[in-house]
Amino acid sequence: MKRIITCATGLFMAASLMAATTDMEAGRWKITYDDQSRMLSMAKDGTTVLSNVMVRFKVNNAMLQSTAYTDVAFSDKMVDEPTGQARQYTITYRGTSNMPTVEQNFYLMDGKDYFLTDVVLSNGGGEVASNYICPLYSENNNLFLPQDANNRFLVVPFDNDGFVTYGSLPLSHGTNPQGQGSGRYARDSISFEVTAIFNGETQRGLILGSVEHDTWKSAVRLTGSPLLQGHISRLEVASGVTHAATRDHYSTGDDDPGFLQPHGTVKGTQVRSARMMVGYFDDWRDGMEAYGDVNAQIAPKRPYSGPTIYGWNSWGGMEKRCNYEGVLSVSDFIKKNLQDNGWAKDDVVYVGLDSWDNMNWDQRKAFAQRCHENGQKAGIYWTPWNDWSGSDDRTVEGNNGYTYAQTRVKVNGQIKRDRVDPTAPATLSRINYYIDKFKECGFEYIKLDFINQGCKEADAFYNPNITTGIQAYNYGMNYLRERCGDDIILDLSISPLFPAHYAEARRISCDAWGEMWHSSYMMNSLSFGWWLNRVYCYNDPDHLVMGDRSDGENMTRMTCAAVCGYCILGDNLSTEGSYIGTEVSQQKTIKYCGNERVNEVISLGKSFRPAYGHKLYGQNNSVDLFQLEVDDSYLIAHFNYSVGDQVVKLDLAKLGIDPASIDIDRSIECWTGQSPSIANGILTYNSLNSRPRLWRLYKK
């Protein structure tokens, strides 16, 4: 006998030994519970995506799973979700007195390529505690992609610290296909918050990830298949994950194995996992963008209605030698040589101080005033969750009676003197002091750095209601955002991917200067993190440094700004002071900021998407081809990561471009002014070593 959940709201059905399955259906999805295996399968449009799925969780350090429960009931109702109206199906598992009740929820919506799911633990009104809940766990061989060598597992880093990279890992062992950079295979790999499991040729893919970031660190662990079958042999989509990559592993050196700080424990009458997204898409890139949209619907991005951000930051060329006379001359240089010559289309330029300890508050205020006189906005740098001195008895800035000892947290019983507790009153007082001083000086842009320090786990936090690193981070960042108000642009530097709604922009990679290595490294992050402009207003490609690098490297670095839609320069442009910039660096900045066609692309303020995800190039395993469609044109960016001269033939149809719709006479390559050569739907051009191409194909 097959039981099917009806559409009647609130209908409960007890599990029956006679029944084989229970189907839960809405929209394009069907979720089936099997009485015999006590596991689930999930199908979209009749295609099974995942099977033998169960719930796993920890209570009192014991790992339990839903298959151990024999008392199972089902219910459904209509609910209003941030993503729209959904039919919520709930499977309730009840066990013995020492087993918590488990509610497994599925939120199915009409017309969606995805559904949402979460798990709630309860204990009959008593307290329940857990630091790990896995709504989706399977050890089955799940195969939903073609059986070939083009299947990939996307590894997303937790943050952008330490020059970490994204990974597009082959799902199976085998010979590397052409264009696939060297690297690991997806055997026991982990991706943080989200992943895509996709086929590079068909682009079809499964998106799995957390869409809530208020309590947990979440991750997707995956084991690929040993040969070329291309299946998943183990899958774990879980809340409550710590790892060396979340910066929760501690050791004193190479010979010390150290320890991993466990994820904080969440307690209450109910403990709920993060809500997870399961989506199966014809194009995995559409899926990643949909994932970003769902995150933004649940936690809306920090609003920004101004023009595309252009500017300069002192760290790229001046680093710790930032000085008062020098930065005044930088402001003047930018006004005279860039703004007055058409750079920054809407004439809004942020000039920012980094490492400003060499200046006093009066000088910082005078610098901001000079920027205002030059029609610019002044920016500054800060690290709210760090204490670089490590001194306990030092007085916290603001003269409120606190010392830095009152900002400390302990990890495994040891005081951590390199970070502060985002929930401590002493830390909040410090925020008040600095934000008030920044506002008094007239700063309107803050680059926030090393803020991943604020989400590390600890033995405890000052606020007893805060028990996890992400909760502490949200507490502190929410306070900081409210103190800044809406008049200050916030740009996150070294930071976690999520939560994202505290800042307008996030630096998409770690530090990047002018070498091809740095540009290709940054482009690895855009290759697989372009979709982050759905949760932030901008992807920041970091400071754009020309220096004494080659023309090809300079053009590549500026093209990074074009494909991100954000432009912060970094050369030492000072003509006065204690550390004057070189004429070569300054003249190159003028030259490469003077290309009107490239500036027009930057001013669009949009991130390009990769043309594929399975062919990688350069030492940082980056995609080399990107595209963007806007109202009047198709844009194509091709990067040559020092792979030598080549003739490129692009099939425009594979990029979703109808050649008949292109106005050849108006179309142009932005760096060279070259007109496109298109025949039989093929765009042909020379790709010179280290030189990018930025095509703008105007529509008829």
Sequence and secondary structure as in RCSB ss.txt:
>XXXX:A:sequence
MKRIITCATGLFMAASLMAATTDMEAGRWKITYDDQSRMLSMAKDGTTVLSNVMVRFKVNNAMLQSTAYTDVAFS
DKMVDEPTGQARQYTITYRGTSNMPTVEQNFYLMDGKDYFLTDVVLSNGGGEVASNYICPLYSENNNLFLPQDAN
NRFLVVPFDNDGFVTYGSLPLSHGTNPQGQGSGRYARDSISFEVTAIFNGETQRGLILGSVEHDTWKSAVRLTGS
PLLQGHISRLEVASGVTHAATRDHYSTGDDDPGFLQPHGTVKGTQVRSARMMVGYFDDWRDGMEAYGDVNAQIAP
KRPYSGPTIYGWNSWGGMEKRCNYEGVLSVSDFIKKNLQDNGWAKDDVVYVGLDSWDNMNWDQRKAFAQRCHENG
QKAGIYWTPWNDWSGSDDRTVEGNNGYTYAQTRVKVNGQIKRDRVDPTAPATLSRINYYIDKFKECGFEYIKLDF
INQGCKEADAFYNPNITTGIQAYNYGMNYLRERCGDDIILDLSISPLFPAHYAEARRISCDAWGEMWHSSYMMNS
LSFGWWLNRVYCYNDPDHLVMGDRSDGENMTRMTCAAVCGYCILGDNLSTEGSYIGTEVSQQKTIKYCGNERVNE
VISLGKSFRPAYGHKLYGQNNSVDLFQLEVDDSYLIAHFNYSVGDQVVKLDLAKLGIDPASIDIDRSIECWTGQS
PSIANGILTYNSLNSRPRLWRLYKK
>XXXX:A:secstr
 EEE  S TT  EE  TT  EEEEEETTEEEEEETTTTEEEEEETTEEEEEEEEEEEEETTEEEEGGG  EEEEE
EEEEEETTEEEEEEEEEEE  TTS EEEEEEEE TT SEEEEEEEEEBTTB EEES EEEEEE S B  S SSTT
EEEEE  SBSGGG   EEEESB S   TT  S   SSSEEEESEEEEEETTT  EEEEEE   SS  EEEEEEEB
SSTT  EEEEEEEE    GGGT EE SSTT   EE     EEESEEE   EEEEEESSHHHHHHHHHHHHHHHS 
     S   EEEETTTTTGGG  HHHHHHHHHHHHHHTGGGT STT  EEEE SS TTS HHHHHHHHHHHHHTT
 EEEEEE TTB SS  SSSB TTSSS BGGGG EEETTEEESSB  TTSHHHHHHHHHHHHHHHHHTEEEEEE S
GGGGG   S  SSTT  SHHHHHHHHHHHHHHHHTTSSEEEESS BS   TT SEEESSS   SSHHHHHHHHHH
HHHHGGGGGTSSEEE   B  TT  HHHHHHHHHHHHHHT EEE S   SSSSS   HHHHHHHHHHT  HHHHH
HHTT    EES SS  BTTTTB  EEEEEETTEEEEEE   S   EEEEEEGGGGT  GGGB TTT EETTT   
 EEETTEEEEEE TT  EEEEEEB 
